[in-house]
Amino acid sequence: MPVRKFRSLEAMEDSLWREPGDPGLWRAIDRVWRFAAESCPRHFPPGVYRHHSIEEAQQLREVWDEANFRAFWERRGVNPAELDRRKP
């Protein structure tokens, strides 16, 4: 990978953008998505869930989000209960 030097932050930011249709764009998106999936995998129970209301669906989604949050910290060796005590 070549080393590039920048004289300002603006020049650096401009170099990160890719043109539409650029094959490198798809590779970059793929790398970002793979990194996200490996570093912070999310799990949703399989199946189709029917809800009587949007509020009920949101409650179930919050339960899944909480489980994913706790699993994220447990993989890093942090007890999620300690995080609850740190909240203001």
VEXVEX-14196 format. One record per residue (C-alpha): residue number from 1; residue in three letters; chain; x, y, z. Coordinates in Angstrom, 3 decimals, always signed. Layout:
BEGIN
(NUM, "ALA", "A", (X, Y, Z))
...
// end
This chain:
BEGIN
(1, "MET", "A", (+0.000, +0.000, +0.000))
(2, "PRO", "A", (+1.498, +3.354, -0.980))
(3, "VAL", "A", (+2.214, +6.032, +1.610))
(4, "ARG", "A", (+0.609, +9.382, +0.876))
(5, "LYS", "A", (+1.377, +12.714, +2.538))
(6, "PHE", "A", (-1.204, +15.436, +3.071))
(7, "ARG", "A", (-0.661, +19.085, +3.840))
(8, "SER", "A", (-4.137, +19.649, +5.284))
(9, "LEU", "A", (-7.144, +17.771, +6.626))
(10, "GLU", "A", (-9.212, +18.941, +3.667))
(11, "ALA", "A", (-6.844, +17.237, +1.218))
(12, "MET", "A", (-7.024, +14.047, +3.263))
(13, "GLU", "A", (-10.835, +14.061, +3.370))
(14, "ASP", "A", (-11.057, +14.543, -0.398))
(15, "SER", "A", (-8.860, +11.486, -0.977))
(16, "LEU", "A", (-11.285, +9.219, +0.895))
(17, "TRP", "A", (-14.190, +9.743, -1.508))
(18, "ARG", "A", (-14.673, +7.416, -4.438))
(19, "GLU", "A", (-16.467, +8.157, -7.663))
(20, "PRO", "A", (-19.763, +6.366, -8.388))
(21, "GLY", "A", (-19.080, +3.239, -10.419))
(22, "ASP", "A", (-15.496, +2.936, -9.163))
(23, "PRO", "A", (-14.783, -0.791, -8.526))
(24, "GLY", "A", (-12.785, +0.248, -5.470))
(25, "LEU", "A", (-15.979, +1.600, -3.929))
(26, "TRP", "A", (-17.554, -1.852, -3.741))
(27, "ARG", "A", (-14.388, -3.324, -2.253))
(28, "ALA", "A", (-14.261, -0.564, +0.359))
(29, "ILE", "A", (-17.919, -1.098, +1.314))
(30, "ASP", "A", (-17.318, -4.844, +1.532))
(31, "ARG", "A", (-14.303, -4.332, +3.828))
(32, "VAL", "A", (-16.262, -1.994, +6.133))
(33, "TRP", "A", (-19.206, -4.383, +6.378))
(34, "ARG", "A", (-16.928, -7.382, +7.009))
(35, "PHE", "A", (-15.047, -5.473, +9.705))
(36, "ALA", "A", (-18.312, -4.493, +11.393))
(37, "ALA", "A", (-19.630, -8.066, +11.257))
(38, "GLU", "A", (-16.409, -9.452, +12.740))
(39, "SER", "A", (-15.828, -6.793, +15.393))
(40, "CYS", "A", (-19.411, -6.428, +16.570))
(41, "PRO", "A", (-21.596, -9.305, +15.369))
(42, "ARG", "A", (-25.295, -8.939, +16.041))
(43, "HIS", "A", (-27.694, -11.776, +16.570))
(44, "PHE", "A", (-31.422, -11.759, +15.968))
(45, "PRO", "A", (-33.376, -14.925, +16.686))
(46, "PRO", "A", (-34.482, -16.603, +13.449))
(47, "GLY", "A", (-38.077, -16.574, +12.403))
(48, "VAL", "A", (-40.914, -14.211, +11.678))
(49, "TYR", "A", (-42.502, -12.337, +14.553))
(50, "ARG", "A", (-45.998, -10.918, +14.502))
(51, "HIS", "A", (-46.918, -8.049, +16.783))
(52, "HIS", "A", (-50.196, -6.471, +17.773))
(53, "SER", "A", (-48.693, -2.985, +17.770))
(54, "ILE", "A", (-45.595, -1.056, +16.813))
(55, "GLU", "A", (-44.868, -0.541, +20.501))
(56, "GLU", "A", (-44.780, -4.312, +21.047))
(57, "ALA", "A", (-42.374, -4.708, +18.110))
(58, "GLN", "A", (-40.165, -1.938, +19.484))
(59, "GLN", "A", (-40.071, -3.597, +22.912))
(60, "LEU", "A", (-38.871, -6.859, +21.381))
(61, "ARG", "A", (-36.259, -4.977, +19.349))
(62, "GLU", "A", (-35.029, -3.297, +22.548))
(63, "VAL", "A", (-34.677, -6.706, +24.217))
(64, "TRP", "A", (-32.569, -7.930, +21.281))
(65, "ASP", "A", (-30.492, -4.733, +21.279))
(66, "GLU", "A", (-29.816, -5.110, +25.015))
(67, "ALA", "A", (-28.770, -8.746, +24.529))
(68, "ASN", "A", (-26.407, -7.743, +21.699))
(69, "PHE", "A", (-24.975, -4.929, +23.845))
(70, "ARG", "A", (-24.310, -7.282, +26.749))
(71, "ALA", "A", (-22.757, -9.899, +24.450))
(72, "PHE", "A", (-20.482, -7.224, +22.958))
(73, "TRP", "A", (-19.063, -6.306, +26.379))
(74, "GLU", "A", (-18.870, -9.901, +27.592))
(75, "ARG", "A", (-16.714, -10.788, +24.556))
(76, "ARG", "A", (-14.341, -8.037, +25.677))
(77, "GLY", "A", (-14.193, -9.309, +29.256))
(78, "VAL", "A", (-16.280, -6.533, +30.788))
(79, "ASN", "A", (-19.130, -7.372, +33.107))
(80, "PRO", "A", (-22.210, -5.548, +31.699))
(81, "ALA", "A", (-23.517, -5.067, +35.246))
(82, "GLU", "A", (-20.530, -2.786, +35.908))
(83, "LEU", "A", (-21.555, -0.642, +32.947))
(84, "ASP", "A", (-25.027, -0.171, +34.447))
(85, "ARG", "A", (-23.456, +1.229, +37.610))
(86, "ARG", "A", (-21.433, +3.773, +35.601))
(87, "LYS", "A", (-24.518, +5.389, +34.093))
(88, "PRO", "A", (-25.179, +8.872, +35.530))
// end
